[in-house]
Amino acid sequence: MILTQEIQKRLRDLPEAKQIEALDFIDSLIQQLSSSQSIKPQSLKQHAAFGTWRKRNIDAIQYQQRLRSEWENK
């Protein structure tokens, strides 16, 4: 038995109120699918977190090396 036939068979066994719930659920799945497909992936450069170190007067490499040296000293 193919999947759509199995779904139809099981739906027929449900009371009408539950069939309506199932239909609503299917509609929400379709809506999620269409909205997720319409979203275009953005470049990371567009993300708010990109370049957060740029505005700080800190050399990120030196900061990272200092943190690692603290870990090594423990």
C-alpha positions in Angstrom: 0.0 0.0 0.0 1.4 3.4 -0.9 1.6 6.2 1.6 -1.3 8.3 0.4 -3.6 5.3 0.5 -2.5 4.5 4.0 -3.1 8.1 5.1 -6.6 8.1 3.4 -7.5 4.8 5.1 -6.5 6.1 8.6 -8.3 9.4 8.0 -11.5 7.6 7.2 -11.3 5.8 10.5 -11.2 9.1 12.4 -14.3 11.1 13.5 -15.1 14.2 11.4 -13.7 16.6 14.0 -10.4 14.8 14.0 -10.4 14.7 10.2 -10.7 18.5 10.2 -7.8 18.7 12.7 -5.7 16.6 10.4 -6.6 18.8 7.5 -5.6 21.9 9.5 -2.3 20.2 10.4 -1.6 19.4 6.8 -2.3 23.0 5.9 0.2 24.2 8.5 2.8 21.9 7.2 2.3 23.2 3.6 2.5 26.8 4.9 5.8 26.0 6.8 7.2 24.4 3.7 6.3 27.3 1.4 7.6 30.0 3.9 10.9 28.1 4.5 11.5 27.8 0.7 10.8 31.6 0.2 13.5 32.7 2.7 16.7 33.4 0.9 19.9 32.6 2.9 21.7 35.7 3.8 25.4 36.3 3.8 27.0 36.1 7.3 28.2 39.6 6.6 24.6 40.7 6.9 24.2 39.2 10.4 24.2 41.5 13.3 26.9 39.6 15.1 29.4 40.0 12.2 32.2 42.3 12.9 31.5 42.8 16.6 35.2 43.1 17.3 35.6 45.9 14.7 34.3 48.6 17.0 36.4 47.5 19.9 39.9 48.8 20.3 41.2 45.3 20.9 43.4 43.1 18.8 41.3 40.0 18.6 44.3 37.7 18.0 46.2 39.1 21.0 43.1 38.7 23.1 42.7 35.1 22.0 46.3 34.3 22.7 46.1 35.9 26.2 43.0 33.7 26.9 44.7 30.6 25.8 47.8 31.4 27.8 45.5 31.7 30.9 44.2 28.2 30.2 47.6 26.8 29.8 48.7 28.2 33.1 46.0 26.5 35.1 
